[in-house]
Amino acid sequence: MPELGVRRLSNAIGAEITGVDLSQPIDGPTIESIRQAWFDHCVLLFREQDISVEDHITFSRHFGDLDKHDANPSYRMAEHPEILYVTNRFRDGKASETRNTGRNWHSDLSYTHHPARGSLLWCEERPEVGGDTMFTNMYIAYETLSDKLKGFLDDLYAVHDVSMIKGIASRDPEKVAELKHLNPPIAHPVVRVHPETGRKALYVSERVRKFVGMTEEESRPFLKFLCEHATQPELIYRHQWRVHDLVMWDNRCTMHVALADFDQTKTRHMQRTSLLGESSGYVYSENEGQQQAV
């Protein structure tokens, strides 16, 4: 196997990994080098990976147990529930429910009991131009806040709500109702300590409704500031997809957004695995006495 290479993609986040073929078995030391690069750079890019579904799943499992996407049953592959389609291809004669997924800044599956610790997205088909994904570094977003604001946020919880997904109202009402039933609002810490690196990261997004103990009106300006602070251009890497790119990212210290910057009549077809994450919160109820640990 060629020597593994690591090339930074931006100042704040991201690195390209070279010298590895994900369609072939990968030895333990190489996996550990990739894991360390993932912790160091938060987002990793693997170019020119002509892989099968089985290859995608096998590589993903080196980094943890895989979510079978029970929270999104309508959008997973029937034969391999570890694979979630992110596509605008028609399915069963209907527009795909994931054609506009990811249009606001978020961390994958934050509205579930076990938010994804990582995601691995592979590109099968893309439009000629556009369809980019942007990533931001939530370590730096936290570290560049004032000490006073850090102190305020450190013990705060935020309510992540599936109904905050941008464009969800345009989806099939029955599937949306099922999605909301399977995923009641979940409160997670606003600041999470990464279990591998020990670093603190901001854990908010545009899919947060409010802070626990505050009204939506009180929460809104703080959430707006935090999201704008976290998505400053200098914290971002913008990925321009090529066919057979695989990108993996750590949801515990990043946010991302899928841009609608392409001709929507052109095909953008991806498949994603999600690494099952740690539980970090509880099912939220407006009646604080009805909170349930998860």
N, C-alpha and C positions, 0 to 999 in steps of 0.2 A: 504493500500500500504506500502511495506517495506520502511525503511528510505533510502533516496537517499544517495549514496556514491560517492565520487570523489577521484580517485586514479591516481596520475601523471604517465605518460608513459615515459617521458624523462625529462631531466633538462630544456630544452629550450621550449618544445612545447608538447601539447597533454595530455589528461586525459581520463581515463575510467570511465563511469557512471554506477553505479550498483543500483539495487533496483527499476527499472522501467520496465514495460512491454508495449512496443509501440503498441501492438495489442489491448490495453484497453484504455478507456478514461483517460486522465491525467488532474488533477486539476490545477487551475491557479497558486497557489504557487509553485507547482513542476515545471511547465513550466518556471517560473521566476528563479528558482534555476538553471535549466538547462541553461537558457539564460546567467545567470551570469557566470556559469562555462565555457560556450563557449567564452565569452569575456575574461575571465581570462587565458584560455588555448589554444584558437584558433582552436584546433582540439579535437573533442569528439568521443569516441568509445562506442558503445552499443553492447555487446555480446549477442548471443543466442536470436535474435529477429526474430521469425517465423511470419512474417507479410505478409499481402496482399498488393496489389497495392494501394487499398483504404486506408489502414492503413498508408502506406508510405506517401501518399499525405496529409492525415489528420494531421499527426505529423509535416510534413514540414511546413504546413500553419500556425502553431503556431508562426513561426519565420519570416513571411513575405509573400508577394504575390509571386506566382510561375510563372516562365517563362514557356511559352508554346512552347519554342524551335522553334520559327519561323525562327531563324537563322540557324537551322539544321533540316529542315523538313523531310529529308529522314531517319533520325535516331531516330525519336520519336515513341512512341506507338500510334497507330491509335485511339484507344478508349480513351486513356488518354494522350493527348499531353504534360502534365506536366512531363511525364516519358520519359527519354532519355535512350536508350539501349547502354550499353558499353559491347560489346560481340564479341566473335569470332565464335559464332554459325552461320551456314549458314542460309541465308534468301532468300526465293524464289529461292533456288538452287544456290545462289551466295555467295561468301565470304562476310562477314559483312564489311561494310564501317568503323565500329568503332573497328575492331579487333586489330588495332595498335594505337588506340587513346591515347593521353597523354604521348607520348614517349620523349618529351622534357619538361624542367621545364616551368611551366606556371601557370597562374591564370585563372580560367574558364571564357570563353566568354569575355575575355579582348578585343577581336577584334570587339565587338558589341557596339551599342549605350549605352546599359545599362549593363555593366559587372556584372556577378553574384555576389551578396553580400555573398551568401553562397551556398554550395552544400551538398546534403545528398545522399551518395552512399551505396547501399545495395547489399550484395553478395548472389546470389542464388546458384552458382556452381563455383568451383575453381579447378585448377590443384592440384595434390598431393603435389607438392612443387613449390615455386616461385609464380610469379604474384603479387609481393609486390608493395606497393605504398609508396613513401617517401614524407614527408612534411617538410617545413622549415619556420622559424619564421622571417617574414619581418620587424617586429618591431625592433628586435635585429639587423637585417642586417643594418637598417638605423642608429640605435643608436650607433653602434660600428664604424661608419665612422668618419673621422676627421671632425672638425668643418669647416675647409676650404672647404672640398669636399661637406659637407652638404649645405653650402652656395651656391655653384655652382649648386647643384641639385635642390634646393628648388623651383626655378622658371622655371625649365626645363620641357618640354613636350616630350614624346616618342611616336613613331608611332607603334601601334600594328597592325599586318598584318596577316590575316588568312592564307596567302600563306606560312608563316613561320612555320606552323604546320609540325612537322617531319613526313615524310611518306605520305604527302598529294598527292604527284605525283603518288603514286601507287593506288589511288582510282579511281573510275569511273569518266572519264573526264567530262561527262555531269553534274554529281552531284557536282564535284569540281567547274565547271564553275558557277553553280547556287549558290554555297556557296560563291564564290568570288563576284558575282553580288549582293547578299543580304548583304554582309559585306565588304564595301569598307574600306580602311585603316582608323583607328581612332587614334587620338592623345589624350593621357591621361597624367595628371601630373605624373612626375617621383616620386614625394613624395605626398602621400595622407594622409589627416587627417581623422582618423576613426571617423565617426559621433557619435558613442556611447561611445567610450572610450576616445576620444580626443588625442590619441597617433598618432605620425607620423610613417608611414610605407613606405618602399621602394616599388615602384610599377613598376618594370621592370621584364622581363623574356626572355627566349630564343625565344619568339614569337614577340619580338620587332625588327623592321628593322633598325631604326635610331632615333636620337634626332632631334626635330624640330629646324631648323636653322643651322644644321650641315650636312655634307655629310655622306654617309654610311661609307666611309673610315675613316673619323674622329671619327664617333660614335663607330665603331667596337671595338677598344681596351677598351673604357670606358664600353661598354656593357659586354664585356668578363670579365673585372675585377669585375663589380658589380654582375654578375651572379655567378662567382666563390666565391666572398666574401659571398654572400647570401646562398651558398650551402656548406659551411664548415661543416664537420661532427658534430661538437659540436652544430650546430643549428638545427639538423635534428632528426625527429622521423621516423623510418622505420616500416611500418605496415605490418605484416604477416597475411593475410586474413584467416578467418575461415568462413565456410558456416553460413549464417544468421547474420554476422556482419553488423552493420550499422555505418558508419563513417560520421560525419558532420564537415565541416571546413568553416572558414571565409576567403573568397577569397580576402578580402580587406587588410589582414595582413599575408597571407601565399602564398607560391607557392607549387606545388606538381608535381610529375613525376610518371608515371606508368611504371614499369620496365618489360622488355621483358625477365625476368630471369626464363622462364618456357618452357616446351615442347609445342610448338605451335600447336601440334595435339591434345592437351588436352583442354577441355572446360574451359573457364573463362567467366562467364556470370554475369553481374551486371546491376542494374537499378539505375538511378540517377534523383533526382529532383534538380532544380536550383532556388534559391531565387532571384527574380528580384532585380537588384541593382540600385544604383543612377547613373545618368548621370554625368560624370566628365570631358568630353572633347568635341571634335568636329571632324567632318569628315575632313580628311586631304587631301589636294591637294598640288602637287609640286608648284603650283602657289598660293602663300600665299594669294592673293587677292580673291581666290575662297574658302576659308575656310567657313564652314557652322556650326553654332552653333547647338547643338542637345539637 
